[in-house]
Amino acid sequence: MSLAEFVLALGATCRLTRFITKDTLAAGFRIWIAAHFGDDSKLSYLVNCTWCSSIWIAFAVASLGYCLDGSLWLQLPETALSLSYLAGISSRWLD
């Protein structure tokens, strides 16, 4: 994995983790998990914990990176997710 691929994978992992654990658009998913498995369930904890979710998301992103090995089908989504994450961080500094 090249440095560029690693940085894109890192950005994608950060954005996907933030989306699942904090984003309002994924709140329905987190509520659904809590309703079906309980607020105190391990799965509910997983979808609300950044540290817990990120390891599984990183595993999936790294696996895709290995399987698709620099494919444009992976680079485009990773780039978009990385840019989205950086834009979110930048908006905190600029606003």
N, C-alpha and C positions, 0 to 999 in steps of 0.2 A: 504494500500500500504506500503510495507516494505521500508526501507531506500535504499536497493539495487535496488529495482524496481524504486524508485524515481530517483536515480542517473542515471540509464539507460534511463529513460524517459526524464530526463533533457538533457543528451548527445544527444539523438535522436532528441529532439526538436531543440537544438542548431545546429546540423548538417543539418537538413532539412531546417531550416530557412536560414542558410548560403547558402545552395545550391540554393534555390529559389531566394534569393535577390541578391546574389553576384557572384555565380559561372558562369564561362564561358559556361559550358555545358547547363545551363538554360537560357542563353542570348536569344536564339531563342524564348523561351516561353515568356520572358519579352517583346521582340520586337513584337511578335504576339499580345500580349495583348494591347500594345500601338497602334499598327496599327489598331486593330479592335475597340478599345474603346476610343482612343485618348490619347495623352501624358499627358493631364491634368485630365484624368478620375480618379475616386476613385479607380478603380480596378488596374490601372497602378501604382498608388501611393502605393497600398497595396503590389504588388509584388516587389516593389523596396525599401520598408521600413522594416527594420529589426524589429523594435518595433511593427509595425502593423501586419506583417505576423506571428510573433512568438506567439501571443495570439491565433490565429486560429489554428496554428499547434499544440500548446500545448493542446488546447481543443481536437483536434483529437487524439493526442497521449494519453492523459489522458483517453479519452473515450474508446479507444482500450484497454488500461491497465485495465480499469474497467470491460469491457466485456470479455476479454480473461483471466483475473485474473491469471497472472503468467504463462500463457501457453508458451511452448517452441516456438510456432509460433510467439509470440511477443518478447520473450527474445532474440532470435537469431538476428532479424533485429535491435532491440534496441542496442544490444551489438556491432554489426558491425558499426552502425551509431555513437555510442559513441566513439568507438575506432578510427574511421575515423576522428572524430572531434578532439580528443586528439592528433592524429598523425599530423594533420594540425597545431595545436597550437604548438606542440613540434618542428616541422620543422622550425618554425620561430625562436625559441631559439637556435636550433642547427646549422642552416645555417649561 
